Amino acid sequence: MKLSVVIPCFNEEKTVANLINEVKKSGINDLEIIIVDDCSTDGTINILRAIKEENIRVFYHDRNRGKGAALRTGFRNAN
């Protein structure tokens, strides 16, 4: 069974990399991390675009829609 972790983020430049690393350290073998950027205006997008790991997928909203919409986007794209 695969575990999907959905991370909504907005202007999390200072914390998103650390959060991803903490989730990866969970020890779960079949893990996918789905990050939904809700139209951040800081450097969050640059950090997320640099991610090239197979089990991490990033989705971007074209405008800020709120945490609930970011979660729904993540859930809709979870395997």
CYANA upper distance limits for C-alpha pairs under 8 A (distance plus 0.5 A):
  1 MET  CA     30 ASP  CA      7.51
  2 LYS  CA     30 ASP  CA      5.44
  2 LYS  CA     31 LEU  CA      6.19
  2 LYS  CA     32 GLU  CA      7.75
  2 LYS  CA     79 ASN  CA      8.08
  3 LEU  CA     28 ILE  CA      8.40
  3 LEU  CA     30 ASP  CA      6.86
  3 LEU  CA     31 LEU  CA      5.41
  3 LEU  CA     32 GLU  CA      6.78
  4 SER  CA     31 LEU  CA      6.47
  4 SER  CA     32 GLU  CA      5.36
  4 SER  CA     33 ILE  CA      6.37
  4 SER  CA     34 ILE  CA      7.57
  4 SER  CA     78 ALA  CA      6.70
  4 SER  CA     79 ASN  CA      7.53
  5 VAL  CA     31 LEU  CA      8.07
  5 VAL  CA     32 GLU  CA      6.80
  5 VAL  CA     33 ILE  CA      5.38
  5 VAL  CA     34 ILE  CA      6.53
  6 VAL  CA     33 ILE  CA      6.60
  6 VAL  CA     34 ILE  CA      5.24
  6 VAL  CA     35 ILE  CA      6.36
  6 VAL  CA     36 VAL  CA      8.07
  6 VAL  CA     71 LEU  CA      7.27
  6 VAL  CA     74 GLY  CA      6.08
  6 VAL  CA     75 PHE  CA      7.48
  7 ILE  CA     33 ILE  CA      7.96
  7 ILE  CA     34 ILE  CA      6.58
  7 ILE  CA     35 ILE  CA      5.17
  7 ILE  CA     36 VAL  CA      6.73
  7 ILE  CA     71 LEU  CA      7.89
  7 ILE  CA     74 GLY  CA      8.08
  8 PRO  CA     35 ILE  CA      6.34
  8 PRO  CA     36 VAL  CA      5.32
  8 PRO  CA     37 ASP  CA      6.70
  8 PRO  CA     38 ASP  CA      7.63
  8 PRO  CA     67 LYS  CA      6.85
  8 PRO  CA     70 ALA  CA      5.91
  8 PRO  CA     71 LEU  CA      6.44
  8 PRO  CA     74 GLY  CA      8.18
  9 CYS  CA     16 VAL  CA      8.24
  9 CYS  CA     35 ILE  CA      7.66
  9 CYS  CA     36 VAL  CA      6.58
  9 CYS  CA     37 ASP  CA      5.50
  9 CYS  CA     38 ASP  CA      6.55
  9 CYS  CA     40 SER  CA      8.19
  9 CYS  CA     67 LYS  CA      8.23
  9 CYS  CA     70 ALA  CA      8.29
 10 PHE  CA     37 ASP  CA      6.41
 10 PHE  CA     38 ASP  CA      5.79
 10 PHE  CA     39 CYS  CA      7.13
 10 PHE  CA     40 SER  CA      5.38
 10 PHE  CA     41 THR  CA      8.42
 10 PHE  CA     44 THR  CA      8.15
 11 ASN  CA     40 SER  CA      5.30
 11 ASN  CA     41 THR  CA      6.67
 11 ASN  CA     42 ASP  CA      5.97
 11 ASN  CA     43 GLY  CA      7.87
 11 ASN  CA     44 THR  CA      6.38
 12 GLU  CA     16 VAL  CA      5.93
 12 GLU  CA     40 SER  CA      8.35
 12 GLU  CA     42 ASP  CA      8.27
 12 GLU  CA     44 THR  CA      6.24
 13 GLU  CA     17 ALA  CA      8.31
 13 GLU  CA     42 ASP  CA      6.99
 13 GLU  CA     43 GLY  CA      5.86
 13 GLU  CA     44 THR  CA      4.81
 13 GLU  CA     47 ILE  CA      7.78
 15 THR  CA     19 LEU  CA      6.67
 16 VAL  CA     20 ILE  CA      6.67
 16 VAL  CA     44 THR  CA      7.98
 17 ALA  CA     21 ASN  CA      6.80
 17 ALA  CA     47 ILE  CA      7.93
 18 ASN  CA     22 GLU  CA      6.71
 19 LEU  CA     23 VAL  CA      6.81
 20 ILE  CA     24 LYS  CA      6.72
 20 ILE  CA     33 ILE  CA      8.49
 21 ASN  CA     25 LYS  CA      6.79
 22 GLU  CA     26 SER  CA      7.34
 24 LYS  CA     28 ILE  CA      8.41
 31 LEU  CA     55 ASN  CA      7.35
 32 GLU  CA     55 ASN  CA      5.32
 32 GLU  CA     56 ILE  CA      6.36
 32 GLU  CA     57 ARG  CA      8.24
 33 ILE  CA     55 ASN  CA      6.73
 33 ILE  CA     56 ILE  CA      5.19
 33 ILE  CA     57 ARG  CA      6.83
 34 ILE  CA     56 ILE  CA      6.37
 34 ILE  CA     57 ARG  CA      5.45
 34 ILE  CA     58 VAL  CA      6.31
 34 ILE  CA     59 PHE  CA      8.13
 34 ILE  CA     74 GLY  CA      6.55
 34 ILE  CA     77 ASN  CA      8.42
 34 ILE  CA     78 ALA  CA      7.69
 35 ILE  CA     56 ILE  CA      8.06
 35 ILE  CA     57 ARG  CA      6.80
 35 ILE  CA     58 VAL  CA      5.23
 35 ILE  CA     59 PHE  CA      6.73
 35 ILE  CA     74 GLY  CA      7.44
 36 VAL  CA     58 VAL  CA      6.32
 36 VAL  CA     59 PHE  CA      5.25
 36 VAL  CA     60 TYR  CA      6.23
 36 VAL  CA     61 HIS  CA      7.84
 36 VAL  CA     70 ALA  CA      6.17
 36 VAL  CA     71 LEU  CA      7.95
 36 VAL  CA     73 THR  CA      7.62
 36 VAL  CA     74 GLY  CA      6.76
 37 ASP  CA     44 THR  CA      8.43
 37 ASP  CA     45 ILE  CA      7.79
 37 ASP  CA     58 VAL  CA      7.94
 37 ASP  CA     59 PHE  CA      6.74
 37 ASP  CA     60 TYR  CA      5.34
 37 ASP  CA     61 HIS  CA      6.65
 37 ASP  CA     70 ALA  CA      7.77
 38 ASP  CA     60 TYR  CA      6.79
 38 ASP  CA     61 HIS  CA      5.53
 38 ASP  CA     62 ASP  CA      8.04
 38 ASP  CA     63 ARG  CA      7.22
 38 ASP  CA     64 ASN  CA      5.58
 38 ASP  CA     65 ARG  CA      7.01
 38 ASP  CA     66 GLY  CA      7.37
 38 ASP  CA     67 LYS  CA      8.11
 38 ASP  CA     70 ALA  CA      6.75
 39 CYS  CA     60 TYR  CA      7.16
 39 CYS  CA     61 HIS  CA      5.89
 39 CYS  CA     62 ASP  CA      6.36
 39 CYS  CA     63 ARG  CA      5.70
 39 CYS  CA     64 ASN  CA      5.60
 40 SER  CA     44 THR  CA      6.82
 40 SER  CA     45 ILE  CA      7.21
 40 SER  CA     64 ASN  CA      8.21
 43 GLY  CA     47 ILE  CA      7.16
 44 THR  CA     48 LEU  CA      6.77
 45 ILE  CA     49 ARG  CA      6.52
 46 ASN  CA     50 ALA  CA      6.93
 47 ILE  CA     51 ILE  CA      7.54
 48 LEU  CA     58 VAL  CA      7.47
 49 ARG  CA     58 VAL  CA      8.50
 51 ILE  CA     56 ILE  CA      8.05
 52 LYS  CA     56 ILE  CA      8.10
 53 GLU  CA     57 ARG  CA      8.48
 59 PHE  CA     73 THR  CA      8.44
 59 PHE  CA     74 GLY  CA      8.30
 61 HIS  CA     65 ARG  CA      8.03
 61 HIS  CA     70 ALA  CA      8.30
 65 ARG  CA     69 ALA  CA      6.30
 65 ARG  CA     70 ALA  CA      7.63
 66 GLY  CA     70 ALA  CA      6.91
 67 LYS  CA     71 LEU  CA      6.66
 68 GLY  CA     72 ARG  CA      6.71
 69 ALA  CA     73 THR  CA      6.66
 70 ALA  CA     74 GLY  CA      6.79
 71 LEU  CA     75 PHE  CA      6.61
 72 ARG  CA     76 ARG  CA      6.46
 73 THR  CA     77 ASN  CA      6.89
 74 GLY  CA     78 ALA  CA      6.69
